[in-house]
Amino acid sequence: MENKQSSKIITLVLGALLLFALGYSFYSNSKHSALQAELESEKAEIKAELDELVVKYDAKIAENTTMNAKLVAARQDIVSYRDSLKSEKAASYSAIKRYKSRVYTMQKKNKELFTQIEELTAKNEELNKEIVAAKEIIQTKEEEEAELKAENEALAAKVAIASELAIQEFEAVSMKKKSSGALKSTTRAKYTDAFRVSFKIGQNAVTEGGDKEAYIIIKDFEGVVIAPKGKVTINEEEVYYSDTTTIDYQNIATDVIIITDVNRKENKKGLYTISAVLNGKTVGETTVTLK
């Protein structure tokens, strides 16, 4: 009887212990599940923070700043760390703590890097404003210089026109040379030994004074220059001339007389054209008819 009583007590004790063990196990598992769920939640939050950083870096990289290389490298670090977090099969307290610490460091680096970009962007914007202002100043200066150049060219053209020498009283006479050496006018081709050309250079205070080379061109009715002595350039074209002389011009009205000898044996009857050239331009022209 006593043994049966003892056996019953043992059974009751073992049953109680089993119930306690099951209860503790259930409690322990519940607590573990709750902790694991909390760790997974924190893991998801960390991933969300990393995703947010990636989005921020993508936006900054799209701005194409001079610091894009650093941005790309920093973004790659975040993506790699996020992938490492995703590969964690079971979150642990120590792992979550490590990831949080690293995310904090990344966020701090992100803030510093973005601050540098903002400062650099502000400086670039200020520099661009200065460049635009400088370009406007340069453009204004160029426009002023172009306008001044045009004015100077117009003035130079006016001065060039004003400095051109003009002649008056242009005359040419065919002459016969007597045995004494004196000259007498004639209209006969077979007696003409020279052409007397005379003109007056007008007063001009604008042109530069000094020696002026004058050329006389005498052409027969066929347009052939008679008694050619050399060539002169007129309007960028070289032509023969019949005579030349140096005139001492001192900006006052100056009379000029040129006697050009010709060979009477070579003279032909007809109309002769006589012209004078000064400073590369024809300044006077007349005709003489020889019979």
Short mmCIF file of the C-alpha atoms (twelve columns), coordinates in Angstrom:
data_MODEL
# 
_entry.id   MODEL 
# 
loop_
_atom_site.group_PDB 
_atom_site.id 
_atom_site.type_symbol 
_atom_site.label_atom_id 
_atom_site.label_alt_id 
_atom_site.label_comp_id 
_atom_site.label_asym_id 
_atom_site.label_seq_id 
_atom_site.Cartn_x 
_atom_site.Cartn_y 
_atom_site.Cartn_z 
_atom_site.pdbx_PDB_model_num 
ATOM 1   C CA . MET A 1   0.000  0.000   0.000    1 
ATOM 2   C CA . GLU A 2   2.792  2.359   0.898    1 
ATOM 3   C CA . ASN A 3   4.616  1.593   -2.392   1 
ATOM 4   C CA . LYS A 4   1.529  2.411   -4.403   1 
ATOM 5   C CA . GLN A 5   1.205  5.728   -2.593   1 
ATOM 6   C CA . SER A 6   4.858  6.579   -3.259   1 
ATOM 7   C CA . SER A 7   4.569  5.670   -6.941   1 
ATOM 8   C CA . LYS A 8   1.546  7.917   -7.293   1 
ATOM 9   C CA . ILE A 9   3.418  10.866  -5.804   1 
ATOM 10  C CA . ILE A 10  6.344  10.365  -8.157   1 
ATOM 11  C CA . THR A 11  3.996  10.277  -11.110  1 
ATOM 12  C CA . LEU A 12  2.369  13.495  -10.010  1 
ATOM 13  C CA . VAL A 13  5.752  15.171  -9.517   1 
ATOM 14  C CA . LEU A 14  6.969  14.053  -12.957  1 
ATOM 15  C CA . GLY A 15  3.751  15.267  -14.533  1 
ATOM 16  C CA . ALA A 16  4.120  18.615  -12.880  1 
ATOM 17  C CA . LEU A 17  7.726  18.873  -14.047  1 
ATOM 18  C CA . LEU A 18  6.680  17.974  -17.577  1 
ATOM 19  C CA . LEU A 19  3.977  20.604  -17.587  1 
ATOM 20  C CA . PHE A 20  6.453  23.165  -16.279  1 
ATOM 21  C CA . ALA A 21  8.979  22.167  -18.937  1 
ATOM 22  C CA . LEU A 22  6.400  22.444  -21.687  1 
ATOM 23  C CA . GLY A 23  5.207  25.787  -20.363  1 
ATOM 24  C CA . TYR A 24  8.726  27.148  -20.120  1 
ATOM 25  C CA . SER A 25  9.538  25.857  -23.569  1 
ATOM 26  C CA . PHE A 26  6.456  27.550  -25.000  1 
ATOM 27  C CA . TYR A 27  7.287  30.781  -23.176  1 
ATOM 28  C CA . SER A 28  10.898 30.625  -24.306  1 
ATOM 29  C CA . ASN A 29  9.915  29.983  -27.914  1 
ATOM 30  C CA . SER A 30  7.404  32.822  -27.849  1 
ATOM 31  C CA . LYS A 31  9.972  35.206  -26.427  1 
ATOM 32  C CA . HIS A 32  12.526 34.100  -29.040  1 
ATOM 33  C CA . SER A 33  10.023 34.547  -31.846  1 
ATOM 34  C CA . ALA A 34  9.164  38.022  -30.635  1 
ATOM 35  C CA . LEU A 35  12.861 38.943  -30.440  1 
ATOM 36  C CA . GLN A 36  13.511 37.511  -33.891  1 
ATOM 37  C CA . ALA A 37  10.579 39.437  -35.302  1 
ATOM 38  C CA . GLU A 38  11.940 42.620  -33.744  1 
ATOM 39  C CA . LEU A 39  15.395 41.946  -35.186  1 
ATOM 40  C CA . GLU A 40  13.908 41.298  -38.641  1 
ATOM 41  C CA . SER A 41  11.979 44.537  -38.367  1 
ATOM 42  C CA . GLU A 42  15.157 46.439  -37.545  1 
ATOM 43  C CA . LYS A 43  16.892 44.660  -40.419  1 
ATOM 44  C CA . ALA A 44  14.121 45.859  -42.753  1 
ATOM 45  C CA . GLU A 45  14.490 49.419  -41.420  1 
ATOM 46  C CA . ILE A 46  18.232 49.321  -42.033  1 
ATOM 47  C CA . LYS A 47  17.630 48.064  -45.596  1 
ATOM 48  C CA . ALA A 48  15.100 50.871  -46.129  1 
ATOM 49  C CA . GLU A 49  17.662 53.441  -44.955  1 
ATOM 50  C CA . LEU A 50  20.236 51.962  -47.345  1 
ATOM 51  C CA . ASP A 51  17.695 52.045  -50.204  1 
ATOM 52  C CA . GLU A 52  16.995 55.692  -49.404  1 
ATOM 53  C CA . LEU A 53  20.718 56.480  -49.532  1 
ATOM 54  C CA . VAL A 54  20.998 54.762  -52.921  1 
ATOM 55  C CA . VAL A 55  18.117 56.906  -54.253  1 
ATOM 56  C CA . LYS A 56  19.806 60.070  -52.961  1 
ATOM 57  C CA . TYR A 57  23.097 59.112  -54.596  1 
ATOM 58  C CA . ASP A 58  21.326 58.321  -57.894  1 
ATOM 59  C CA . ALA A 59  19.784 61.799  -57.839  1 
ATOM 60  C CA . LYS A 60  23.144 63.465  -57.158  1 
ATOM 61  C CA . ILE A 61  24.926 61.377  -59.793  1 
ATOM 62  C CA . ALA A 62  22.256 62.446  -62.322  1 
ATOM 63  C CA . GLU A 63  23.290 66.068  -61.715  1 
ATOM 64  C CA . ASN A 64  26.652 65.175  -63.311  1 
ATOM 65  C CA . THR A 65  28.878 67.172  -60.972  1 
ATOM 66  C CA . THR A 66  32.664 67.162  -60.904  1 
ATOM 67  C CA . MET A 67  32.492 64.784  -57.901  1 
ATOM 68  C CA . ASN A 68  30.635 62.025  -59.765  1 
ATOM 69  C CA . ALA A 69  33.519 59.571  -59.333  1 
ATOM 70  C CA . LYS A 70  33.310 59.852  -55.532  1 
ATOM 71  C CA . LEU A 71  29.522 59.601  -55.632  1 
ATOM 72  C CA . VAL A 72  29.607 56.446  -57.749  1 
ATOM 73  C CA . ALA A 73  32.174 54.843  -55.443  1 
ATOM 74  C CA . ALA A 74  30.157 55.723  -52.314  1 
ATOM 75  C CA . ARG A 75  26.956 54.412  -53.904  1 
ATOM 76  C CA . GLN A 76  28.662 51.144  -54.777  1 
ATOM 77  C CA . ASP A 77  29.730 50.721  -51.135  1 
ATOM 78  C CA . ILE A 78  26.119 51.197  -49.998  1 
ATOM 79  C CA . VAL A 79  24.760 48.720  -52.575  1 
ATOM 80  C CA . SER A 80  27.367 46.138  -51.590  1 
ATOM 81  C CA . TYR A 81  26.547 46.574  -47.895  1 
ATOM 82  C CA . ARG A 82  22.823 46.362  -48.601  1 
ATOM 83  C CA . ASP A 83  23.343 43.129  -50.527  1 
ATOM 84  C CA . SER A 84  25.379 41.779  -47.604  1 
ATOM 85  C CA . LEU A 85  22.502 42.620  -45.254  1 
ATOM 86  C CA . LYS A 86  19.984 40.902  -47.524  1 
ATOM 87  C CA . SER A 87  22.122 37.740  -47.572  1 
ATOM 88  C CA . GLU A 88  21.928 37.453  -43.773  1 
ATOM 89  C CA . LYS A 89  19.616 34.437  -43.233  1 
ATOM 90  C CA . ALA A 90  18.910 35.079  -39.567  1 
ATOM 91  C CA . ALA A 91  19.271 38.444  -37.928  1 
ATOM 92  C CA . SER A 92  21.173 38.537  -34.677  1 
ATOM 93  C CA . TYR A 93  21.563 41.277  -32.123  1 
ATOM 94  C CA . SER A 94  25.305 41.578  -32.756  1 
ATOM 95  C CA . ALA A 95  24.785 41.689  -36.554  1 
ATOM 96  C CA . ILE A 96  22.047 44.344  -36.294  1 
ATOM 97  C CA . LYS A 97  24.274 46.422  -34.023  1 
ATOM 98  C CA . ARG A 98  27.142 46.139  -36.508  1 
ATOM 99  C CA . TYR A 99  24.928 47.099  -39.460  1 
ATOM 100 C CA . LYS A 100 23.434 50.069  -37.573  1 
ATOM 101 C CA . SER A 101 26.903 51.327  -36.747  1 
ATOM 102 C CA . ARG A 102 27.975 51.018  -40.379  1 
ATOM 103 C CA . VAL A 103 24.797 52.732  -41.669  1 
ATOM 104 C CA . TYR A 104 25.403 55.611  -39.255  1 
ATOM 105 C CA . THR A 105 28.930 55.970  -40.645  1 
ATOM 106 C CA . MET A 106 27.578 55.882  -44.220  1 
ATOM 107 C CA . GLN A 107 24.929 58.508  -43.454  1 
ATOM 108 C CA . LYS A 108 27.585 60.740  -41.916  1 
ATOM 109 C CA . LYS A 109 29.787 60.300  -44.982  1 
ATOM 110 C CA . ASN A 110 26.747 60.967  -47.175  1 
ATOM 111 C CA . LYS A 111 26.054 64.234  -45.352  1 
ATOM 112 C CA . GLU A 112 29.678 65.381  -45.633  1 
ATOM 113 C CA . LEU A 113 29.877 64.473  -49.315  1 
ATOM 114 C CA . PHE A 114 26.590 66.162  -50.179  1 
ATOM 115 C CA . THR A 115 27.658 69.270  -48.254  1 
ATOM 116 C CA . GLN A 116 30.845 69.408  -50.327  1 
ATOM 117 C CA . ILE A 117 28.784 69.078  -53.509  1 
ATOM 118 C CA . GLU A 118 26.419 71.861  -52.450  1 
ATOM 119 C CA . GLU A 119 29.357 74.145  -51.639  1 
ATOM 120 C CA . LEU A 120 31.018 73.278  -54.924  1 
ATOM 121 C CA . THR A 121 27.767 73.825  -56.816  1 
ATOM 122 C CA . ALA A 122 27.319 77.215  -55.136  1 
ATOM 123 C CA . LYS A 123 30.892 78.193  -56.051  1 
ATOM 124 C CA . ASN A 124 30.355 77.013  -59.635  1 
ATOM 125 C CA . GLU A 125 27.150 79.006  -59.900  1 
ATOM 126 C CA . GLU A 126 28.949 82.086  -58.595  1 
ATOM 127 C CA . LEU A 127 31.809 81.441  -61.010  1 
ATOM 128 C CA . ASN A 128 29.363 81.003  -63.888  1 
ATOM 129 C CA . LYS A 129 27.768 84.333  -62.986  1 
ATOM 130 C CA . GLU A 130 31.214 85.950  -63.013  1 
ATOM 131 C CA . ILE A 131 31.984 84.306  -66.359  1 
ATOM 132 C CA . VAL A 132 28.704 85.532  -67.834  1 
ATOM 133 C CA . ALA A 133 29.404 89.026  -66.511  1 
ATOM 134 C CA . ALA A 134 32.950 88.883  -67.901  1 
ATOM 135 C CA . LYS A 135 31.646 87.727  -71.292  1 
ATOM 136 C CA . GLU A 136 29.169 90.594  -71.327  1 
ATOM 137 C CA . ILE A 137 31.977 93.038  -70.546  1 
ATOM 138 C CA . ILE A 138 34.167 91.486  -73.248  1 
ATOM 139 C CA . GLN A 139 31.297 91.589  -75.745  1 
ATOM 140 C CA . THR A 140 30.639 95.227  -74.897  1 
ATOM 141 C CA . LYS A 141 34.341 96.008  -75.305  1 
ATOM 142 C CA . GLU A 142 34.454 94.142  -78.615  1 
ATOM 143 C CA . GLU A 143 31.390 96.016  -79.847  1 
ATOM 144 C CA . GLU A 144 32.941 99.317  -78.767  1 
ATOM 145 C CA . GLU A 145 36.225 98.371  -80.462  1 
ATOM 146 C CA . ALA A 146 34.383 97.304  -83.619  1 
ATOM 147 C CA . GLU A 147 32.452 100.561 -83.613  1 
ATOM 148 C CA . LEU A 148 35.647 102.550 -83.009  1 
ATOM 149 C CA . LYS A 149 37.401 100.597 -85.751  1 
ATOM 150 C CA . ALA A 150 34.559 101.338 -88.159  1 
ATOM 151 C CA . GLU A 151 34.699 105.015 -87.211  1 
ATOM 152 C CA . ASN A 152 38.483 105.044 -87.675  1 
ATOM 153 C CA . GLU A 153 38.184 103.305 -91.038  1 
ATOM 154 C CA . ALA A 154 35.517 105.769 -92.132  1 
ATOM 155 C CA . LEU A 155 37.692 108.635 -90.932  1 
ATOM 156 C CA . ALA A 156 40.738 107.144 -92.661  1 
ATOM 157 C CA . ALA A 157 38.725 106.835 -95.866  1 
ATOM 158 C CA . LYS A 158 37.663 110.468 -95.577  1 
ATOM 159 C CA . VAL A 159 41.250 111.515 -94.880  1 
ATOM 160 C CA . ALA A 160 42.448 109.444 -97.834  1 
ATOM 161 C CA . ILE A 161 39.913 111.126 -100.076 1 
ATOM 162 C CA . ALA A 162 40.730 114.545 -98.653  1 
ATOM 163 C CA . SER A 163 44.467 113.929 -99.076  1 
ATOM 164 C CA . GLU A 164 44.177 113.113 -102.776 1 
ATOM 165 C CA . LEU A 165 45.840 115.708 -104.953 1 
ATOM 166 C CA . ALA A 166 43.701 117.428 -107.528 1 
ATOM 167 C CA . ILE A 167 44.918 119.363 -110.526 1 
ATOM 168 C CA . GLN A 168 43.478 122.228 -112.515 1 
ATOM 169 C CA . GLU A 169 44.225 123.904 -115.846 1 
ATOM 170 C CA . PHE A 170 45.451 120.682 -117.451 1 
ATOM 171 C CA . GLU A 171 46.752 121.431 -120.956 1 
ATOM 172 C CA . ALA A 172 48.878 119.697 -123.608 1 
ATOM 173 C CA . VAL A 173 50.374 121.320 -126.702 1 
ATOM 174 C CA . SER A 174 52.358 119.718 -129.538 1 
ATOM 175 C CA . MET A 175 55.617 121.615 -130.071 1 
ATOM 176 C CA . LYS A 176 58.203 122.108 -132.813 1 
ATOM 177 C CA . LYS A 177 61.796 122.567 -131.776 1 
ATOM 178 C CA . LYS A 178 63.708 125.307 -133.628 1 
ATOM 179 C CA . SER A 179 67.407 125.177 -134.411 1 
ATOM 180 C CA . SER A 180 67.952 127.589 -131.545 1 
ATOM 181 C CA . GLY A 181 66.352 125.094 -129.172 1 
ATOM 182 C CA . ALA A 182 63.254 127.194 -128.642 1 
ATOM 183 C CA . LEU A 183 59.862 125.500 -128.838 1 
ATOM 184 C CA . LYS A 184 56.956 126.640 -130.920 1 
ATOM 185 C CA . SER A 185 53.447 125.176 -131.033 1 
ATOM 186 C CA . THR A 186 52.462 123.184 -134.124 1 
ATOM 187 C CA . THR A 187 49.603 120.977 -135.256 1 
ATOM 188 C CA . ARG A 188 51.619 119.071 -137.891 1 
ATOM 189 C CA . ALA A 189 52.675 115.520 -137.027 1 
ATOM 190 C CA . LYS A 190 55.844 115.642 -139.146 1 
ATOM 191 C CA . TYR A 191 57.056 118.733 -137.269 1 
ATOM 192 C CA . THR A 192 56.161 117.714 -133.715 1 
ATOM 193 C CA . ASP A 193 59.275 117.134 -131.592 1 
ATOM 194 C CA . ALA A 194 57.695 117.355 -128.138 1 
ATOM 195 C CA . PHE A 195 54.525 117.706 -126.106 1 
ATOM 196 C CA . ARG A 196 54.309 120.484 -123.562 1 
ATOM 197 C CA . VAL A 197 52.101 119.373 -120.645 1 
ATOM 198 C CA . SER A 198 51.153 121.875 -117.943 1 
ATOM 199 C CA . PHE A 199 48.831 121.777 -114.942 1 
ATOM 200 C CA . LYS A 200 48.452 123.181 -111.462 1 
ATOM 201 C CA . ILE A 201 48.302 121.016 -108.312 1 
ATOM 202 C CA . GLY A 202 45.797 122.536 -105.939 1 
ATOM 203 C CA . GLN A 203 46.451 123.470 -102.335 1 
ATOM 204 C CA . ASN A 204 45.911 120.584 -99.910  1 
ATOM 205 C CA . ALA A 205 46.746 120.872 -96.197  1 
ATOM 206 C CA . VAL A 206 45.723 117.281 -95.434  1 
ATOM 207 C CA . THR A 207 48.119 115.406 -97.694  1 
ATOM 208 C CA . GLU A 208 51.740 114.859 -96.713  1 
ATOM 209 C CA . GLY A 209 54.051 117.381 -98.289  1 
ATOM 210 C CA . GLY A 210 57.293 116.508 -100.065 1 
ATOM 211 C CA . ASP A 211 58.413 114.993 -103.357 1 
ATOM 212 C CA . LYS A 212 55.597 113.785 -105.612 1 
ATOM 213 C CA . GLU A 213 56.291 111.698 -108.695 1 
ATOM 214 C CA . ALA A 214 54.239 112.710 -111.734 1 
ATOM 215 C CA . TYR A 215 53.950 110.563 -114.868 1 
ATOM 216 C CA . ILE A 216 52.851 111.600 -118.344 1 
ATOM 217 C CA . ILE A 217 51.270 109.056 -120.688 1 
ATOM 218 C CA . ILE A 218 50.893 109.916 -124.379 1 
ATOM 219 C CA . LYS A 219 48.932 107.542 -126.620 1 
ATOM 220 C CA . ASP A 220 48.356 107.725 -130.363 1 
ATOM 221 C CA . PHE A 221 44.987 107.122 -132.003 1 
ATOM 222 C CA . GLU A 222 45.623 103.343 -131.842 1 
ATOM 223 C CA . GLY A 223 46.119 103.480 -128.048 1 
ATOM 224 C CA . VAL A 224 49.878 102.826 -128.267 1 
ATOM 225 C CA . VAL A 225 52.076 104.725 -125.779 1 
ATOM 226 C CA . ILE A 226 54.648 106.754 -127.668 1 
ATOM 227 C CA . ALA A 227 58.202 107.415 -126.440 1 
ATOM 228 C CA . PRO A 228 57.851 104.890 -123.559 1 
ATOM 229 C CA . LYS A 229 60.413 105.254 -120.789 1 
ATOM 230 C CA . GLY A 230 59.182 102.739 -118.216 1 
ATOM 231 C CA . LYS A 231 56.147 101.393 -116.397 1 
ATOM 232 C CA . VAL A 232 53.917 102.777 -113.649 1 
ATOM 233 C CA . THR A 233 51.136 101.078 -111.669 1 
ATOM 234 C CA . ILE A 234 47.683 102.603 -112.073 1 
ATOM 235 C CA . ASN A 235 44.765 100.944 -110.254 1 
ATOM 236 C CA . GLU A 236 46.902 97.840  -109.641 1 
ATOM 237 C CA . GLU A 237 47.785 97.562  -113.334 1 
ATOM 238 C CA . GLU A 238 51.209 98.250  -114.873 1 
ATOM 239 C CA . VAL A 239 51.215 100.563 -117.891 1 
ATOM 240 C CA . TYR A 240 53.920 102.294 -119.907 1 
ATOM 241 C CA . TYR A 241 54.532 106.009 -119.391 1 
ATOM 242 C CA . SER A 242 56.143 108.547 -121.715 1 
ATOM 243 C CA . ASP A 243 57.768 110.833 -119.176 1 
ATOM 244 C CA . THR A 244 58.158 111.465 -115.452 1 
ATOM 245 C CA . THR A 245 59.218 114.263 -113.150 1 
ATOM 246 C CA . THR A 246 59.590 114.838 -109.411 1 
ATOM 247 C CA . ILE A 247 57.568 117.713 -107.981 1 
ATOM 248 C CA . ASP A 248 58.467 119.430 -104.698 1 
ATOM 249 C CA . TYR A 249 54.993 119.855 -103.266 1 
ATOM 250 C CA . GLN A 250 54.655 121.806 -99.998  1 
ATOM 251 C CA . ASN A 251 50.842 121.759 -99.643  1 
ATOM 252 C CA . ILE A 252 50.394 124.944 -101.615 1 
ATOM 253 C CA . ALA A 253 49.202 125.502 -105.178 1 
ATOM 254 C CA . THR A 254 52.058 124.386 -107.425 1 
ATOM 255 C CA . ASP A 255 52.485 124.918 -111.197 1 
ATOM 256 C CA . VAL A 256 53.982 122.013 -113.148 1 
ATOM 257 C CA . ILE A 257 55.364 121.992 -116.707 1 
ATOM 258 C CA . ILE A 258 56.721 118.852 -118.366 1 
ATOM 259 C CA . ILE A 259 58.319 118.781 -121.826 1 
ATOM 260 C CA . THR A 260 58.221 115.287 -123.298 1 
ATOM 261 C CA . ASP A 261 60.397 114.710 -126.364 1 
ATOM 262 C CA . VAL A 262 59.135 112.482 -129.196 1 
ATOM 263 C CA . ASN A 263 60.594 111.337 -132.516 1 
ATOM 264 C CA . ARG A 264 58.869 113.324 -135.307 1 
ATOM 265 C CA . LYS A 265 59.705 110.547 -137.787 1 
ATOM 266 C CA . GLU A 266 57.548 108.117 -135.829 1 
ATOM 267 C CA . ASN A 267 54.602 110.462 -135.487 1 
ATOM 268 C CA . LYS A 268 51.328 109.619 -137.186 1 
ATOM 269 C CA . LYS A 269 48.447 111.843 -138.043 1 
ATOM 270 C CA . GLY A 270 45.452 111.555 -135.741 1 
ATOM 271 C CA . LEU A 271 44.145 112.102 -132.240 1 
ATOM 272 C CA . TYR A 272 46.619 111.811 -129.322 1 
ATOM 273 C CA . THR A 273 45.522 111.345 -125.730 1 
ATOM 274 C CA . ILE A 274 47.679 112.843 -122.978 1 
ATOM 275 C CA . SER A 275 47.096 111.997 -119.303 1 
ATOM 276 C CA . ALA A 276 48.852 112.795 -115.995 1 
ATOM 277 C CA . VAL A 277 49.256 110.345 -113.079 1 
ATOM 278 C CA . LEU A 278 49.853 111.306 -109.429 1 
ATOM 279 C CA . ASN A 279 49.999 108.870 -106.505 1 
ATOM 280 C CA . GLY A 280 48.985 105.992 -108.747 1 
ATOM 281 C CA . LYS A 281 45.833 107.723 -110.037 1 
ATOM 282 C CA . THR A 282 45.007 109.493 -113.241 1 
ATOM 283 C CA . VAL A 283 44.345 113.107 -112.282 1 
ATOM 284 C CA . GLY A 284 44.026 114.782 -115.662 1 
ATOM 285 C CA . GLU A 285 43.489 113.973 -119.351 1 
ATOM 286 C CA . THR A 286 43.219 115.908 -122.621 1 
ATOM 287 C CA . THR A 287 43.657 115.368 -126.368 1 
ATOM 288 C CA . VAL A 288 45.730 116.848 -129.177 1 
ATOM 289 C CA . THR A 289 45.086 116.335 -132.875 1 
ATOM 290 C CA . LEU A 290 48.074 116.139 -135.238 1 
ATOM 291 C CA . LYS A 291 47.528 116.699 -138.953 1 
# 
